[in-house]
Amino acid sequence: MSNESISGEIVVTVNGKDHQLPSGSTAHDLVASLGLEGRPVAVELNEHVVPRVELTGRVLHQDDRLEDMRSPHDARNCFR
């Protein structure tokens, strides 16, 4: 039995915070929903880096963990 909710949605963790997405969402869909589409981002999915060219094909699943979803520019400026 799947952990997917009855509503057809999944919950993934992004930088320690839960995000609810429609079932079948991709890593690209998540990046877009966070307002980062078109910006340089680093995506780590379950401790593995996902190359940018693979974001649209990487389907997310219940309880996936994503980290460091910010642009390198944002990362440089976060300590100012």
LUMFINU-725918 format. One record per residue (C-alpha): residue number from 0; residue in three letters; x, y, z. Coordinates in steps of 0.1 Angstrom, whole numbers, plus 5000, padded with zeros to 4 digits. Layout:
! residues N
  loba  tivo     u     v     w
   NUM   ALA     X     Y     Z
...
END
This chain:
! residues 80
  loba  tivo     u     v     w
     0   MET  5000  5000  5000
     1   SER  5013  5035  4991
     2   ASN  5019  5063  5016
     3   GLU  5002  5086  4991
     4   SER  4973  5105  5007
     5   ILE  4938  5098  4997
     6   SER  4936  5132  4980
     7   GLY  4963  5122  4954
     8   GLU  4989  5143  4970
     9   ILE  5023  5136  4985
    10   VAL  5044  5152  5011
    11   VAL  5081  5159  5005
    12   THR  5106  5176  5028
    13   VAL  5125  5206  5015
    14   ASN  5153  5219  5037
    15   GLY  5135  5204  5068
    16   LYS  5100  5217  5060
    17   ASP  5071  5196  5046
    18   HIS  5056  5206  5013
    19   GLN  5025  5190  4998
    20   LEU  5024  5184  4961
    21   PRO  5001  5166  4936
    22   SER  5011  5130  4931
    23   GLY  5032  5127  4900
    24   SER  5050  5160  4905
    25   THR  5086  5163  4893
    26   ALA  5116  5180  4908
    27   HIS  5111  5207  4882
    28   ASP  5075  5212  4894
    29   LEU  5087  5217  4929
    30   VAL  5114  5242  4918
    31   ALA  5087  5261  4899
    32   SER  5063  5261  4929
    33   LEU  5090  5276  4951
    34   GLY  5095  5305  4926
    35   LEU  5129  5293  4916
    36   GLU  5122  5284  4879
    37   GLY  5148  5299  4856
    38   ARG  5172  5306  4884
    39   PRO  5203  5286  4892
    40   VAL  5196  5261  4919
    41   ALA  5212  5230  4933
    42   VAL  5188  5202  4939
    43   GLU  5198  5173  4962
    44   LEU  5172  5145  4963
    45   ASN  5176  5119  4990
    46   GLU  5213  5127  4993
    47   HIS  5220  5126  4955
    48   VAL  5225  5156  4933
    49   VAL  5200  5159  4905
    50   PRO  5215  5175  4874
    51   ARG  5194  5203  4860
    52   VAL  5187  5185  4828
    53   GLU  5170  5157  4848
    54   LEU  5147  5178  4869
    55   THR  5117  5175  4845
    56   GLY  5120  5137  4845
    57   ARG  5126  5131  4881
    58   VAL  5092  5122  4897
    59   LEU  5090  5129  4934
    60   HIS  5076  5103  4959
    61   GLN  5061  5104  4993
    62   ASP  5087  5113  5020
    63   ASP  5114  5123  4995
    64   ARG  5139  5147  5010
    65   LEU  5153  5176  4991
    66   GLU  5180  5200  5003
    67   ASP  5198  5232  4994
    68   MET  5172  5244  4969
    69   ARG  5185  5280  4966
    70   SER  5205  5297  4940
    71   PRO  5243  5300  4945
    72   HIS  5238  5338  4944
    73   ASP  5213  5335  4973
    74   ALA  5237  5312  4992
    75   ARG  5265  5338  4989
    76   ASN  5243  5366  5001
    77   CYS  5227  5347  5030
    78   PHE  5257  5355  5053
    79   ARG  5257  5393  5046
END
